[in-house]
Each structure stands twice: as C-alpha cells, then as structure tokens.
Amino acid sequence: MILVWLLLLPLLAALFAPQVEHWRADGSRWLSLTALGLQALLLLAAAGGGGDWWLESRADWLPRLGIGWHLGLDGLSYLLLWLTVALGAVSVLISWREIRQRVAFFHCNLMLSVAGIVGVFLALDLFLFFVFWELMLIPMVLLIAIWGHDNRRYAATKFFIFTQASSLLMLIAILGLAFAHQSQTGTLSFDRDALLRLELAPGLAYWLMLGFFVAFAVKLPMVPLHTWLPDAHTEAPTAGSVLLAAILLKTGAYGLLRFSLPLFPAASADFSPVAMALGVAGILYGAKLAFAQDDMKRLVAYTSVSHMGFVLLGIYALNGMALQGAVMQMLAHGFSTAALFIVVGMLQERWHTRDLRQLGGLWTQLPRLSGFTLLFALASLGLPGLANFIAEFLILAGAFQRSWPLTAVAALGLVGAALYALLLVQRGLWGGGAPAPGRHDCSRREWLVLGALALALFWFGLHPQPVLDLVREPLVQLLDAPHHAAESPPRLPVGSWL
C-alpha cells in the first residue's frame, strides 16, 4: 500500500486544493506541503527493502488487453522519488510570493505533475507508464501557459508539440512490443517483466529502440531535440522552471535506464557510439550557447543541455562507473540547477530584469544572495567537493574505458562550464551596476531553501558513497540484461572507429 499512497497523496492534494482555499487563503500551499511531507514519511518507511524490488504492487486492470497495475520500487526509483519530493517542496516554498493569482489552480497543476512524475518512477507496466508520462506533461504546459512570462503561450505550445510528438513515437513502440508479445505467446502484455523475455528480430528491435530513444531524448533533452527547453524555462514561473529542470528532465534519463537499455540490450549497445557522440555534442553546444547569453535564465537553461549531455554520455558508455556517474549527475544537476533558477527568480523579483548587463555590482548590494549565487555557479562548473564534480569525474572515467577520443572531446565541456559560470559571476555579481537602495537580501524562507540546496550539494559531494551503493544493484541488473538471442543487429558504420 505504500506505493499506492505515494501516488494518491499528490492526487488528493490536487483534488482538494480548490476546496481548502475557501477556508484559508494559503490553504492549497499548506495542503501541498503536507502531502509532500507525508510522501517523505512513506519513503522513510520503504527504505532498505531486499530483493530486486524493495516493494511491488500488482493487480489486474484490463486483463483482456494485457494491461495491468504494476508498480515497483528499487534503489534507482527510490533516489529519484526523494529528489521529486524534496524539490516539489522547494517549488511550493518559492512560489509563496511569486504566485498571487489562481493560487489553488496553480497548486492543483503542480501536484498533478508531481503525481505523474511519481508514477513514471514507479510504473513497471508500459501502458501504465505511458499514462503517467502524459499526466505529468499536461499540468506543466498549463503552469507555463497560465503563470509564465510575456511569451508564455508560444513556449507552452512549443513544449506541448515536442513532447506530444515524441510521446506518439513511444506509444507506437510500446504497442509494437505488446503485439510482438502476442505473436510469440498468444496474449497481449505491456508488463516489463514479460517483455524482457521477448526474442525480437534485429530490424524490429532496432526500430522499437529508436522509438523509445527519441521520446526520452526529447525530454532529456538531447541536441538537436532540445530547442523547446530554453523557451520553456525562460517563460515558466520559477517554480515551473525548478520542477522542469530538476525533475522532469530526469524522467528521460530514467526511461533510458529502466526501459530502453534492458528491453533492447543489443540494439542499444550497437547504437551507443551514436548516442555517446550526441551526448558530447550536447555538452559542448550547451556550454557554447550558455556563454553567449545575456538573459540569466536562458543561460541557466542552456547549462541543463550541457549537463544532461553528460548524463547521456554516461548512460551509453554502458559500464558501471559511468552509469553511477550518470545517476549522480541527475541528482547533482537537480539541486544545482534548481538553486540557480531560484536565484534568478529572486533577482528578477527585486530588479524586474534578468539581463546580466543590468545586474552588475550585486555583491555590494545583496551579499548573502550573491554568496549563494557564487556557490551554485561553482557547483555548476564542477568544483571539487560538490556533487557535480563527483558525477562528471565518474562519467568521464567510465566513458574513457569505452571511447577515449569522445571522452577527450567531452572533457572540453568542463572548460566551457568554467567560462559560462565565471561569466555569470563576473557580470552579475561584480562590475559597475547602479546602486539600488531598499532592495532586501534573502528572507528567512529564501535562506532555508537556498541553504538546504547548498547543504545537499556539499553532502553528496563529500559523501557520495551512499548514493552509489543505493543504485549499484539496479545498475548491475541493467548491465547483466541478457542479449536476446535473435536480437543481433549489424554494427552501424558510423562510430565504428570509436
């Protein structure tokens, strides 16, 4: 029942948010925080299970169509659920002053999106996974379209088109797997465990793998399928940017780890040089575009493209060290990028601009906020002692075992990260900005949020082993996935030299 309640709590919070607003103006905020707090207690109760799955929940749903209710919790999903709950609470806290209109409807959409994300991290039936995948997207579109900035409708429409088009490809691939199961066994099934036992023809396996890969790559996002991201981040409210960057992007990487690689091991291994090259392209391209931005929020958005390029590189290096680094990068990016978006939102609230050319001299005017900004910029560039450094080191060390030329090029992304991070610090914190008396530094609530994120980056940077131990077993199972006997596609000529 723990898994069911993990899903029900945010759904109930979304359902009752409009009702509690009639009793108390900020009732929907407190209801959302209460639901997230109860989820945290449930996660504490679920810790330390044994076996492949710590907890499972199974039930028939539509048996004639092969659709079942199948949820599972292991170390990988457990870690990402904690990230979801923690940053979901952060999203509620930072929206306290920013969101003034239709507050209950805002929290209704926020908690619906959280519920969808929780479902994505728990679902082991592919049809159920697709339902939750769609559930988390529609509320996010509304968060951007209703509470975003001037160009919000364009950004929301672009986000919707990209995600729905890629979701259609995934749905086709899911149906292809279900019908392949029917052709081999006589029954339809969308269950991951049953689909893992399929023997797929080489061509079919390759096309189905690409359907999953494109859907997850759009959400990651991977260059060149990333163009929705800067617009969505730039126009979203701060809470929407935090939810989008810190959690939603991780669902793409999670989908690759949970479904794409184990369902199509041979096809994924053959495709890995191409995927690694695309990851390296994202690392460099994202860093280059981040360096060229004057809009502080757009700069941070492009850093996500670069950081998630490291995740793609680590996943398709297909060894334990790189995979652990990819998961650590998902965690570190969630905290550091969420913090930077919060800082940008705080500066925009005080200065009514995100233009770095107008934000010089912040250190003398807002020293505490500037100190946090410096710390999170250093985390983004991978300063030793912070979580991002551990993640990128593991990814590069693991990728080197697979392809030293690509790893050498990817390492240039660290130089790019230093350039855009130092640009952010130099132009925003120092320089000759005009004095602006009367603008207050961090409030206690802002101190609490930024301090907690800073503490998390230090803690996981200095003590990464618990995270690595937590995800080791799921990643070992992924690497041990049997290469299906009939699934041996010919090697692609591109990337054969790597």
MOFENWO-V908235 format. One record per backbone hydrogen bond with DSSP energy under -0.5 kcal/mol. CO is the residue of the C=O (numbers start at 1). NH is the residue of the N-H. If there is no record, write none. Layout:
co: {CO	CO}
nh: {NH	NH}
This chain:
co: {1	2	3	4	5	6	7	8	9	10	11	12	13	16	17	19	20	20	24	26	27	28	29	30	31	32	33	34	35	36	37	38	39	40	41	42	43	44	46	55	57	59	62	62	63	66	66	67	67	68	69	70	70	71	73	73	74	75	76	77	78	79	80	81	82	83	84	85	86	87	88	89	90	91	93	94	95	98	102	103	104	105	106	107	108	109	110	111	112	113	114	115	116	117	118	119	119	122	124	124	125	126	127	128	129	130	131	132	133	134	134	135	136	137	138	139	140	141	142	142	143	144	149	151	152	153	154	155	156	157	158	159	160	161	162	163	164	165	166	167	168	169	170	171	172	173	174	175	176	177	178	179	180	181	181	182	190	191	192	194	195	198	201	202	203	204	205	206	207	208	209	210	211	212	213	214	215	216	217	217	222	226	226	227	228	229	230	231	232	235	237	238	239	240	241	242	243	243	244	247	247	248	248	249	249	250	251	252	253	254	255	255	256	259	260	262	264	265	266	267	268	271	271	272	273	274	275	276	277	278	279	280	281	282	283	284	285	286	287	288	290	294	294	295	296	297	298	299	300	301	301	302	303	304	305	306	307	308	309	310	311	312	313	314	314	315	319	320	321	322	323	324	325	326	327	328	329	330	331	332	333	333	334	335	336	337	338	339	340	341	342	343	344	345	346	347	348	354	355	356	359	361	361	362	362	366	367	368	369	370	371	372	373	374	375	376	377	378	378	379	383	383	386	386	387	388	389	390	391	392	393	394	395	396	397	398	398	399	399	403	404	405	406	407	408	409	410	411	411	412	413	414	415	416	417	418	419	420	421	422	423	424	425	425	426	428	429	430	436	438	443	444	445	446	447	448	449	450	451	452	453	454	455	456	457	457	458	459	464	464	465	466	467	468	469	471	472	473	474	475	476	478	482	484	486	486	493	495}
nh: {5	6	7	8	9	10	11	12	13	14	15	16	17	20	21	22	23	24	27	30	31	32	33	34	35	36	37	38	39	40	41	42	43	44	45	46	47	47	49	73	71	69	65	67	66	68	190	61	62	70	59	124	125	57	54	55	78	79	80	81	82	83	84	85	86	87	88	89	90	91	92	93	94	95	96	98	99	100	106	107	108	109	110	111	112	113	114	115	116	117	118	119	120	121	122	122	123	72	126	192	129	130	131	132	133	134	135	136	137	137	138	139	140	141	142	143	144	145	146	147	147	148	152	155	156	157	158	159	160	161	162	163	164	165	166	167	168	169	170	171	172	173	174	175	176	177	178	179	180	181	182	183	184	185	187	186	126	195	196	197	198	200	205	206	207	208	209	210	211	212	213	214	215	216	217	218	219	220	221	222	225	229	230	231	232	233	234	235	236	149	241	242	243	244	245	246	247	248	249	250	251	251	252	252	253	254	255	256	257	258	259	260	261	263	264	265	268	269	270	271	272	274	275	276	277	278	279	280	281	282	283	284	285	286	287	288	289	290	291	292	293	296	356	299	300	301	302	303	304	304	305	306	307	308	309	310	311	312	313	314	315	316	317	317	318	318	323	324	325	326	327	328	329	330	331	332	333	334	335	336	337	338	338	339	340	341	342	343	344	345	346	347	348	349	350	351	352	296	358	359	362	364	365	365	366	370	371	372	373	374	375	376	377	378	379	380	381	382	383	382	386	389	389	390	391	392	393	394	395	396	397	398	399	400	401	401	402	402	403	407	408	409	410	411	412	412	413	414	415	416	417	418	419	420	421	422	423	424	425	426	427	428	429	430	430	362	363	361	439	440	447	448	449	450	451	452	453	454	455	456	457	458	459	460	387	461	462	463	467	468	469	470	471	472	473	475	476	477	478	479	480	481	484	487	202	488	496	498}
